[in-house]
Structures are given as structure tokens and as C-alpha cells.
Amino acid sequence: MKAHEVLYRSYGAPVYTLATRILGDVALAEEVLQETSIEIMRHLREFREDAAFGGWVKRIATNKCLALLRSAWHRKSRALDGADDEMEEAHWGAGERDFSVQLADRQRLEHALQALPPTARAVVWLFDVEGYSHEEIARMMGKSVSFSKSRLSRAHEQLRASLGTDEQEVSTCMPRPNNC
């Protein structure tokens, strides 16, 4: 039990952050955190010591997130969540004047990411933040490499449009890769 607690404390925050960013929903992120913890305990013996443990944990969490995004239940529930968007908008807007410009920019980016369709948000997060290649993303999603590239390109366009900034300003938070 103590080892389980140590693992949870060590990897809980990164898994929760990853799930929140991909799914855009705190409750679903908590569910993924729980399921990832269970999966780690069940398959700990299968871990190959030649791989990075943190990478293995993030891979499990990513797969759990993608499975949720693919589920019919998730797609139907997102259509019913219009009221949640208004509450979230009020939450992010409250007290924004009291924070620094950097925090305001971060919140604008967070809101713009939330506005992306779930699959596009997942591709952006996996590619731009987690550093997965288009080949890895395509394999995880069961799609083609061109699917990953086109989703990323369209998502970057949507982010630029919703942030209302020129390409120079956006490039500081989303560098444009040469392989896309």
C-alpha cells in the first residue's frame, strides 16, 4: 500500500494535468487519473526497465484520454454541456484584471484551447506540449499521419483566430514545426 501511495503522489499531478489539458474537463481528468492508477498497479510487472517509467505512465494516461474521446458517451455528453461553458467563462474572467498580463495571456490560451474540438485539442497537446511525433499520435489514435498533421494545422489556425493575434505573437507559445 505504501508503494502505491508513493507512485500516486509521484505521478498523480502530471497525469491529472495531461488529462485536464487533453479532455478539457476536471471530472473526466479525475476519472482518467483513477483509471491510470489502477492500470499501473495491474500492469506494473509488465513494465520494461529499459524504458522511462514516467513515459510509460503518461502513455497509459494518454491512451485512457483518447479512449474517452472516442467513446460515444463522451460525444453525447459534450453536446449537453452548454451551461458548463458559461460557468467556465465566468470563472476564467473573474478577477482577471487583478493578475499580471502574463497570467491573462495564459488564460486566453487556456480558453482558446478549450474551444477546440476534443480531438484537435488532444493533437495540439500531444504534439506541442508532450512532444509526440505525428507518427506516434496517428498510431495512438488509430489514424493516418496526415490526419494528425491536418488536425494540428487546423487547430493552430483556430487558435490564432480565436486569440486574435498575428502569427508572430502566437508563435511564441506554439512554435510551428518544420515537419508539419
N, C-alpha and C positions, 0 to 999 in steps of 0.2 A: 504494500500500500504506500509506503514511503517513497519508493521508486516511481510509482505512478504520479504521486504528488509533485515530485521533482520535475518529471517530464512535463506535466501540465503547467507548472509555474515557468518553466524554461521556454516552452513553445506556445503557450496559450495566447499571449499578446500578438506575436507575429501571425498566427493562424487567424485570429479574430480580425486583425487589420486587413489581411488579404481577403478574407471572406466579405467583410464590410465593403471594401472597395469594389470587388467584383459583383456582388449581389445588390449593393445599394440598400440593404435592409438589415437593421440591427437584429431583429428577431431571427431572420434566416442565418445571419452570421453566427449567432449563438448556437443555433442548431448545427451548423457545419462544424463549429468548434467542438461541440459534444460528440458528433459522429466521427470526427477526425481523431479525437482522443480515444474513442472506443476502437477504431480501426488500428491505431498504433499499438494498443495493448494486444489486440487479437493477432497482429501480424509482426510483432517485434522480432520473433525468431527468424522471420524471413528476410530481415534487413541484412544487406551485404555490407560488411565493414569497409569495403573499398570505396563506397560512396559516402557523400556527406549526409549526416543524419538530418540536419536542418533542411536540406534539399529534398530528402525523402519525405519528410513531414509536410513540406509545402506542396509537394506533388500530390500527396493524398488529399490535402485540403483543396487544392485546385480542382482535382477530379470530382470531389464532393460538390463544389460550387457549380461546376459545369453540368453535373448530373441534375442539380436543382434547376438550373436554367433551361435544361432540355425538357423537364417534366411538364406535362400538360397542366397539372395543378398550379404550378408557378405562373404559367402564362395566363390562366383564367383569373387567378387571384390578383395579378397586377392590374388587370382591367377594372377591378372593383375598388382599387386603392386611390381614387382621385382625391378623396378628402385628406388622406395622409400627406399628399403632396403640398396642400395648402398649409397644413400644420408645420411641415418641414421648412417651407419657405418662410413662415413667420419665425421659426426657431433660428434659422440662419441670419435673418435680417435683424433680429432683436439685438440691440446694443452694439451693432457693427461700428457705429461712429466712435465708440469708446476704444477701439482697438487700433493697432498700427495699420498702415497701408499694406504691409506685407500680409497680415492676417486677413485683411479684406480681400486681397487678391487670391489668397488660398481658398477662401470661402467661395469666391466667384468660380474658381476652378472646380471645387467640390460640387457646386450646384450644376455647373455645366456637365460634369461627368455623370451626375445623377439623371440628367435629362436625356442622356444617350440610351438607346435600346440596350437591354441587358447583354446581348451577345457582343455588341460593339464595345460596350464598357469593359467586358471581360478581355477582349482582344487588346484594347488600349492598355489596360492594367498589366496583362501578362507580358506584352511586348515592351512597353515604355518603362515600366517600373520594375517588374520581376526579371526582365532581360531574356525571356524565352525567344527563340528564333521562330520565324514563320513556319518552318517545318515542324517544330515541336508543338506549336499552337494548333496547327492543322491536324496533327496526329491525335492530340488530346481531344479535339472537338469532332474528330471523325470527318473532317472536311479536307478540301484541297488547299495547297499552299496559296493559290490565287485567291481563295476565299478569305484567308487570313489577311493577305495584303490589301485586298479591296475593302474589307471591313475597316482595317486600320486607316486607310486613306480617307474613306468617307467619314469616319469618326473624327479624324483630325480636322476635316473641313467643317463638320458640325460644331466642334469645339471652337474653332476660330470664329465662326459666325455667331455663336451664342455668347462668346466673350467680347465680341465687338471690338476686336483689336486687329492691328495689322500683323502680318506674318512675322515680322521682325520681333515684335513683343512676345508673341506666343512661342516662338522658337526657344526662348529661354527656359520654358518649363516642359516643352515637348520637342526635343531635337528631332529633326527629320532624318531618319536613317537613309543611308545611300542604297540599301538593298530593297527598298520598297517602291 
